[in-house]
Amino acid sequence: MLALLGFRIYLNKQVKEYIDTFNAIVKASCGTIQTLILIELVDSDYQIIKEYILDTSANGLFSESGIESPATGLEQTKNGTPGEAGWGVVTYENDSEIFFINGYDYYGNSVFEKPRIARR
C-alpha cells in the first residue's frame, strides 16, 4: 500500500515538472518572438512586420524563428490561435502600432497575465 502511495506521489511530481517545463518553453518562445519583432522594428515599418508575422512561408516570422510547440514537438510556422496550448500568438493594434505577444500554457490559458509588448 505504501509503495502504491509513493508511486502516485512520484507520478504527480513528474506531471507537475512536465507542465512547469512546458510552460517555461512557451514563455521562452514568447520572449524570442518579442525580440525578433523588436529587431525588425529597427529597420522596417509596422505594416511590413504585420505581413512578416502573417506570412506562413519559410520567410515568415514563425518559420524563421525555429520555435517548436512543446505540445506537438512540431515547428510553429504560423501565428497561433488563442487558447491553443503551446503556441505563441501575436496580436496587434493598427491605431497604436503595438504588437502584443502571449503564449498559451499546458491548459490553454495565457502564460502571461499581461502580454509582452513590442513597439517602436
C-alpha positions as CSV (number, residue, x, y, z in Angstrom):
1,M,0.0,0.0,0.0
2,L,2.8,2.4,0.9
3,A,4.6,1.6,-2.3
4,L,1.5,2.5,-4.4
5,L,1.1,5.7,-2.5
6,G,4.8,6.5,-3.0
7,F,4.5,5.8,-6.7
8,R,1.4,8.0,-7.0
9,I,3.3,10.9,-5.4
10,Y,6.2,10.3,-7.7
11,L,3.9,10.4,-10.8
12,N,2.2,13.6,-9.6
13,K,5.6,15.2,-9.2
14,Q,6.6,14.1,-12.7
15,V,3.5,15.5,-14.2
16,K,3.9,18.8,-12.4
17,E,7.5,19.1,-13.6
18,Y,6.4,18.3,-17.1
19,I,3.8,21.1,-17.0
20,D,6.2,23.6,-15.5
21,T,8.8,22.8,-18.2
22,F,6.1,23.0,-20.9
23,N,5.0,26.5,-19.7
24,A,8.6,27.7,-19.4
25,I,9.2,26.7,-23.0
26,V,6.2,28.7,-24.1
27,K,7.4,31.8,-22.1
28,A,10.8,31.5,-23.7
29,S,9.2,31.3,-27.2
30,C,7.3,34.4,-26.5
31,G,10.5,36.2,-25.5
32,T,12.1,35.1,-28.8
33,I,9.1,36.3,-30.8
34,Q,9.2,39.7,-28.9
35,T,12.9,40.1,-29.6
36,L,12.6,39.2,-33.3
37,I,9.8,41.8,-33.7
38,L,11.8,44.5,-31.8
39,I,14.8,43.8,-34.1
40,E,12.6,44.1,-37.2
41,L,11.1,47.4,-35.9
42,V,14.5,49.0,-36.2
43,D,14.6,48.7,-40.0
44,S,11.0,48.1,-41.0
45,D,7.7,49.8,-40.6
46,Y,4.6,48.4,-38.8
47,Q,2.8,47.1,-41.9
48,I,5.8,45.2,-43.2
49,I,6.2,43.5,-39.8
50,K,2.5,42.6,-39.8
51,E,3.0,40.9,-43.1
52,Y,6.1,39.1,-41.7
53,I,4.0,37.8,-38.8
54,L,1.2,36.6,-41.0
55,D,3.5,35.0,-43.6
56,T,3.2,31.2,-43.3
57,S,6.0,30.5,-45.8
58,A,9.6,29.8,-44.9
59,N,10.2,33.5,-44.9
60,G,7.7,34.3,-42.1
61,L,8.5,35.2,-38.6
62,F,7.5,31.9,-37.0
63,S,9.2,29.8,-39.6
64,E,12.4,31.8,-39.4
65,S,12.4,31.7,-35.6
66,G,12.7,27.9,-35.3
67,I,10.2,27.9,-32.4
68,E,8.6,24.5,-31.7
69,S,5.4,23.8,-29.8
70,P,6.0,21.8,-26.7
71,A,2.6,20.2,-27.2
72,T,3.4,18.7,-30.6
73,G,7.1,19.0,-31.0
74,L,6.5,20.5,-34.4
75,E,7.9,23.8,-35.6
76,Q,5.4,26.6,-35.3
77,T,5.1,28.1,-38.8
78,K,2.2,30.4,-38.4
79,N,0.7,32.8,-35.8
80,G,-1.1,30.7,-33.2
81,T,-4.7,30.7,-32.2
82,P,-5.6,32.0,-28.7
83,G,-6.1,29.0,-26.3
84,E,-4.1,26.6,-28.4
85,A,-1.7,25.0,-25.8
86,G,2.0,25.5,-26.5
87,W,1.6,28.1,-29.2
88,G,2.8,31.7,-29.3
89,V,0.3,34.3,-30.6
90,V,0.9,37.9,-31.8
91,T,-1.9,40.3,-31.9
92,Y,-1.7,44.0,-32.8
93,E,-3.5,47.3,-32.8
94,N,-3.3,49.2,-36.0
95,D,-4.0,52.6,-34.5
96,S,-1.2,52.5,-32.0
97,E,1.2,50.2,-33.9
98,I,1.8,48.0,-30.9
99,F,2.3,44.2,-31.1
100,F,1.2,42.0,-28.2
101,I,2.9,38.7,-27.6
102,N,1.5,35.9,-25.5
103,G,1.5,32.2,-25.4
104,Y,-0.8,29.5,-24.1
105,D,0.1,27.1,-21.4
106,Y,-0.5,23.4,-20.9
107,Y,-4.1,24.1,-20.1
108,G,-4.7,26.7,-22.9
109,N,-4.5,29.7,-20.6
110,S,-2.3,32.8,-21.2
111,V,1.2,32.2,-19.9
112,F,1.5,35.9,-19.1
113,E,-1.1,37.9,-17.1
114,K,-0.1,41.0,-19.3
115,P,1.2,40.2,-22.8
116,R,4.7,41.1,-23.9
117,I,4.8,44.3,-25.9
118,A,6.8,45.3,-28.9
119,R,6.7,48.8,-30.3
120,R,9.0,51.4,-31.7
